[in-house]
């Protein structure tokens, strides 16, 4: 719902009357689940300027850097363990994002 409000406010401020596509970026480690966003989208946009707009979701990797050997790796693919040194102490670099990447107007 916040995405819909944000896009509607953007459209009003910029004189946009119709939105063709909204592109969201969602990190693998964020609390947002893409399939649930897709399922809720039609109800969220019903009766709004986004009613006919397509939703595109880009899933961003959940990468971390190992504090021991400095290897950058995907946390999910490697079960939260560094594939180089098997270390379990790391710092998240990316993957918690949830943002509007692009609004395509007609």
N, C-alpha and C positions, 0 to 999 in steps of 0.2 A: 504494500500500500504506500509506503514511503517513496518507493521508486516512482510510482504513478504520480504522486503529488509533486515530486521534484521535476519530472518531465513536463507535467502540466504547467507548473510555474515557469519553467524555461520557455515553453511554447508561448505563453501569454506575454512574457517580457520581450520576446523576439518576434511577435506578430505571426507566429506559425499557427496554421489552422488545421493541419493534418500531419500526423506522424506515420511514416511508412514502416520503420524498423527501430527497435531499441536493442542495443547490444550491451549485455552485462558481462562483467568479468567476476568470476567467483573462484576463490582459491580452494584447493583441495582440503585445506585445513580449517576453512571457515565454518561457522555454524550453519551456514545456508546450504541446503541440499538442492542441486540443480533440478532434479526431477520433481521435487515438491514446488519449486518456484514455477516450473512449466505447468504443473497441474493447477496451481492457484491463479495463474496469470489471466485466463479468460474471465474469471469472476472479478478480479481486481480491476480490470480495464473496462468492464461492462458499463456503458453509459458515459464514458470519458472520451477525450480526444484520441486516446490510444486504442479505442475499441477495434479498429481495423489493423492496427500495427502488429507486425511480426515481432516475436521475441527471439533473439539469438543469445546463446550463452556460451562464453569461452571459459573453459576450466583452466585455471592457472596451477602449475605444479607446486607442491608443498616441499620446497627445498630447504636444506639446512647445511651448516658448515660444522664439521667436526672440530671440537676444541682441542683435540689431541694432535691430529695429523693435518688438519685444515682442508680436508677433502670436502667438496660440495656434492651433496647427494639428495635423492628424493626420499623423504621420510617414509611415505606409504610403501613404495616399491621395495624398500630395504628394511621394513619392519622396525623403524626407529633406531637402526643400528648402522654405523658407518661400514660400508662395504670394504673399505681399505684396511682399517685397523680394528674393526669390530667394537669401536668405542660407542658408548651410550651417552656421552656428554657432548651436546651440540647446541647450536644457536640457530633459530629459525631465520631464514633469509626472506622467504616469500611463501605465500600460500594461504594467508588469512584474509586476503582482499575480498571485498564485496563492493563493486562500484559500477557506475554507469560509464561505459567506455565511449559509446557513440549514440547519437540520436539522429536518425535520418528522416528528414522532412520531405514531403512531396512537393 
